[in-house]
Amino acid sequence: MEPPNVFVLGLEEENLDVLLDVPYAAECRFHPLLGHKELLYGEIDLAALLDKAQRQLEDFDGSIDAVVGYWDFPVSTMVPILVRRFGLRGPSLEAVLKCEHKYWSRLEQQKVTDAHPRFALLDLDGAERRPEGMRYPMWLKPVKSVDSELAFHVKDDEEFRDAVAQIREGVGRMGEPFDHVLRSLDDLPPEIAAAGGAACLAEEAMSGPRAAVEGYVRDGEITVYGILDSLTYPGRSNFLRHQYPSQLPPGTRHRLEDVSKRVIAQIGLNDATFSIEYFCDPETDDVCLLEINPRHSQAHARLFEQVDGAANHHCMLSLALGRDPSLPYRQGPYALAAKWYLRRFDDGVVRGRATEEEITRAESEIPGVSINPLVEVGQRLSESPRAEDPYSHELAHISVAADDEAELCEKYERCVEALAFTFDD
């Protein structure tokens, strides 16, 4: 019997290495479907990307057994379109869009839970102040964005107007191709059709510790396989690290799992992984849902591998091939793992950075770490081709595994020192 051919949208070296380590990966043949950079950087011509992907699949001399992806838009939206065209296993486009369209997602959430902030749709052409009945501080964000691109925290009417102007100017980059996909649905709800894909959402700001819930749906049965803590830089909303497993109290973790299952059931997601972000109150076990991603987080893959013994890519791959997606539990070599986000909060030009050889040496000298620099010498941070939030610039992603939190932090500091970044303002 020939091994199954698995096509991965935007497959790149780091995630290929992780994929090759999941159970039964040796039985599969992995093929990149379109390039990583053409999918994630610059302008998004979704129709052209879909046509190119379809031609690549049709020209393949062999069986097409699965099409998968672990990136956000446009990859997350292309997966259900392509699996439908080729008769493969995967989620429906409607369910994916119910997760990805932030306003549509909120409308679905409020049917089954009150664990969400107050929200309102904004008219980008006429909004001058906060919507009636809502309070500052709040977040203004496009109904579709990636990595918090064009998401603004506002505290008064002046900041509100400034944020609206910036969103109005840049919302089309993702909003126009996203609107193209929305219009392809036969029964789009009138309120979503009226809003379109380039609209803006206002949400009252949430507070408290943050967490992420990961799970999957197979044949309608919802499974939560992990809860992570999402720690931010002190006094800021930017992620410092995602840490697994969560240290939240059992009552809070139970509440997170319960709300997650209810909203995923309401949305109708099936044969897919998901990742849901929350704010929590460990004192009362209250939770407040931030957003639903109709995919697992590739950023967490090594964390599950280090702690449980298999990356969460295993769930994605198994669902697409009709196999058991269950993960092992606490069979990895470490008790704790985290992905850190090294950031700079001011613009600047990179004047110095460790070489690839120096980074490889640091990884060999510090057990359980992986260092991935994101910027090069000579690069101005504000000119990064990657989508970023408006308040920081990512310098590196650093995965660290350890036996306790003190060791986790100590290894991270050694990695930062090894990177040896220097800047001109």
N, C-alpha and C positions, 0 to 999 in steps of 0.2 A: 504493500500500500504506500502510495506517495505521501510524503509529509505535507501538511496543510500549508498553503501560501497565505501569509498574513501581511497585508499592506498597511503601513503605518504613516499617517499624514504628518509630515514635518519631522520624520525620524532624524535624530542627530546622535553623535557619538556617545555622549554621556548617557542618554536614555537607552541606547542600544546595549551598552554594557550592562545596565540594570536588567533590561528585558532578557538578556541571555542567561541571567542567573535565576530566573523564576522557574518553578517546577515545570518539567516537560518542555522547556524552551528548546532543548536540543532536538526535539521531534518536529519543530516548526522551521519554516523558511521565512525570514523577515525581509520585506522589501520596502524601501523608502518610497512614499507616494508624494510627489512634489518636494521642493526644497524647504528646509527650515526657514531660511531668511525670506523667501518669496511669500510665505504664508503669514509671517509675523511682523515683518517690517514694511514701513511705507504705506502707500495707498493700497486699498483693497478692492480689486476688481473681481467680485465673487463669481460672476457668470464666467469670466475667462478662466479662473482657477478651477471651477467645476468642470468646464469643458476640457481643460488640459488633463485633469485627473481622470476623467472618463476615458479619454483617448489612451492614456497610459495603461489603464486597466484593460481596455478592449484590445490593445496591441500585445498584451502579455500572452506568451505561448505556454499556457498551463491553466490549472484551476485557480479560481479566485475564491478563497475560502473565508476570508474575513477582511474587513476594513475597519481600522480603529484609530483613535487619536486621543491625546491627553492634554492638548493645548486648548486655550479659550478661543473665542471667535477670531477668525472664521472657521477654525478646525472643528470646534464643537458643533457647529451648524452644518458643516459639510458632511460629517459622518452619517447622520440620519438620511440625508439626501442620497448619498452614494449607496448606502446599504439597501435602500428602497429600490434604487435603479437596478441593482445587481442581485436582488432577492436574497440578501444576507440577513443575519441576526443583528438586531440593534434597536435603539429607541425610535419612537415616532418623532417626526419633525415638530408636530404640535406640542408634545410634551416638553421637548427641549426648549422651544421658544417660550413656553410658559415659565420656564426657569430663567431664561436669559433676558427677557424683556422685564426690566425691574418693576414697571408699573403693573403689567399683567401678573407677574409673580406675586406682588402684594395683594392684588384682588383675589387671587386664588388662596393665599395664606389666610386672609381674614375670614374665609368661609369655614375654617376648621380650628383656628386658634386666635387668641388675642396677644400672642407673644411676638409683637412687632411694633415699631414706632408709629406715631401718626405721620401720615404722608399725604401728598397732593401732587397732581400733575400741574406743570407750569406752562404758560404760554410764553415762549422765548421772545416773541415779538412785542409783548406788552407788559411783562412782569416788572414791577418796580419795587415791590416790598413783599414781605412774607405773606403766604396765603392766610386767609381768615381762619381763626381758631388754632393756629400753630404758633409755637414759641421759639425764640432764639435760645441757644445756638442750634443751628441745623446744618444739614449737608445738602448741597445742590449737586446733582450728578446726571449725566445723560442716562436714558433708559437702557443704553448699551454702551459699556466701556470695558477696558481691560486694564488691570493693574492700577486702578483708581485714576486713570487718565481723565482729566477735566472734572475731577471730583473736588469740590471746594467746601471748606468749613467756614460758615459765615455767622457773625455775631450781631449784625445790625443791618439797617437798610442800605447803607453805603456799600458794605461788603457784598450784600445781596446783589445790588445792581452791577457791581464790578464782576462778580462771578457769572451772572447771566450773560454779560457781554462777551466774556471769554468763552463760555460754552457755546453761545450762538455762533461765534467765529469758527470754532473747531469741531463742532458736533457732526458735521457731515462726513468726516473721514470714516467713521464706523457706522454712523446713522444711515447713510444712503445705501450701502450694501445690505445692512440689516433690514432696512425697509423693503428692499427688493425681495428678501426671503419671506418676510411677513406677508407680502402681497400674493405669494404663491399658495398660501393656504386657502382652501375653498370656503371655510366657514369661520373667518376671522371675526371675533366679537366686535360689535359696532364701536365700543369705546376704545378698543385697541386699534381698529382701523382708523379712527379719528385721530388718535395720538400719533400713530406712525412709529418709525424706527429712529427718528432724529428728535425726539421729544426730551423733556427734562423733568426730573422728579425732585421734589423737596421732601426731606425727611427730618424729623426732629432728631437731634443728636442723642445717641445712646451712651451709656457709661458702664464701667465695671470691667472685670477681667474678661478677656476674649478667649474663645474656644472654637474649634472646628470639629465637625462630625463627619466621618467618612463611612460610606456603606454602598450597597448595591441592591438591585432588584432583579430577581430571576423568576420568570413565570409568575409574576405578580406578588411574590413573597419578598418582603423588605428585610434586609439584614444590615445592622450597624456593626462594623468590625473594628472601629477605632475612634477614640476621642483624643484630640490634641489640645494643648494649651498654646495660645497665640500671644506672646509677650511683645509689648511695644516699647519703643524708646521712651525714657522717662519724660513725661509732660508732652508727648507727641502721639499721633495716631499711627505712625509708621511702624511696621513690623520690625522688631529686633530679632526674634527667632520663633519658630514653631517647634514645640517640644512634645515628645511622645514617650510614654503614655501620660495622659492628663493627671494632674495632681488635685483636681477639683474634688469636693466631697461627693460621696455616693449619691446623695439626693439630687444634686445638681446634674450629675452625669445621667441619672435616670430620667430627669426632666428633659434634658437635651435629646436623648434617644426617643422619648415619647413624642415630642413636638416634631422631630425629624420624620418619623414614620407617618405621622398624620398628614403633613404637608406633601410628602412624596406620594402618598396614596391619593390625595386630592388631585395632584397634578397629573397622575397617571403615567409616570415614568416607569419604563419596563425594559428589561434586558440591558441595563446600563448601570454604571457606577455613578455616585454623586458625592459632593462635598458641600457642606452647609456651614456658614460662618455665623457666630453668635456673640453677643455680650451676655455676661452672667452676673448674678448676685449670689455668691456662695453662702451668705448669711440667711437668705430666704429661699434659695433654690429657684428663684425667678430667672427666666432667660428671655432674651429678646433677639429675634432672628434678623441678621444683617442681609445675607444673600444666599441664593441656592445656585450651585454650579452643577450642571448635568454631566459631570465627568469627575473622575477622581483627581487628586492633586499630584502631578508628577513631582512637585517639590517635596512631597512627603515620602517618595518611593524608598529612598535609602533608610529612612527612619524605621519603617515597617520591616525592612530587611534586617537591620541591625538588632531590633528588639524581638520581632516575632519569627524571623527566619525566612521571610519571603516578602518581596516588594509588592505594593498594591497594584502594580501592573498585572500581576497574576489574575486579579479579579476581572480586569478589563479583557484580557486575553481569553480567559475561560468563558466568559459570557458570550463573546463573539463566536467561539467555537462550539458552544453548547456543552461545555464541561462544568464540573463542580467548581464554583469560584471561591470556596471556603479557604481562608488563610490559616496557616498554623498559628499557634498562640504561645508567645513567650519562649520560642525555641531559638532565638538569635543569640549572639555572643555577648550582648550588652544589656544592661537594665534600663538604659536611658539613651535617647538620641535626639538631636535637634538640628534644624537647618537655620543658620544664622544669616542675616542680611546686613553686610557691612555697608554703611551709607555715609555720605557727606551731605550736609544741609546747606552748603553754599556752593555757588558755581566755582569753577577753577579749571586749570589745565593740568593734566597729569604729566609731571616731570620725571617721576621715577616709579618703578615697580619691579618686583622680583621677576627674574626670567623664568621660562618654563622649566629649565633644569633646576633652578632653586626651589620652585614650587614642588616639583617631583621629589626632591630631596627632603623637603619639609614633610610631605605626606608619608614618606617612608620612615621618618624619624619619630612622628607622632602617630601612634596607633589609633585606628578608627576615625580618621579624618579624610575629607575630600575637599579640595580648594579649587574654586572656579572663578577666576577673575573675569570681570565684565567690561573693563575699560583698558585701553592701550596707552602707552606713552605718547604724548603729543595730542591726545584727544581732549577737547573741551567738553566738560560734563553736560552742559546744556544742549549740546548738539548730538546727543546719543540717538541712534535710530530706533532704540527700543522704547516701547510705551512705558511711561513712568508717571507717578503721582506728581502734583505740582510743587511739592514741598521738599523733595529729597532726590539724590542721585545715587543709584546702587553702584557700588564699586566691586563687590564680590559676593558670591554665595559660598558659604562654608558649612559643610555637613560634619557633625561631630558626634561620636558615640562614646559613652563612658559608663562607669558603674555607679556614679552618684553625681549630683549637681555641681559640687565643688570641682570635681575632676572635669566635668563638661565645660565649665567656665574657664578653667586653667588651660585646657587644650585650645579653646577658642582664642584666648589672648596670645598664645604662642603662634597660632596661625596668622593673626593680624600682624604680629611683629615680623613674621617671616615674609609677608607680602610687601612690606617696606614701601608703602605708598608715600609719595611726596607730591606737592601741588604748588602751582603759582595761582594766586587769587586773580 
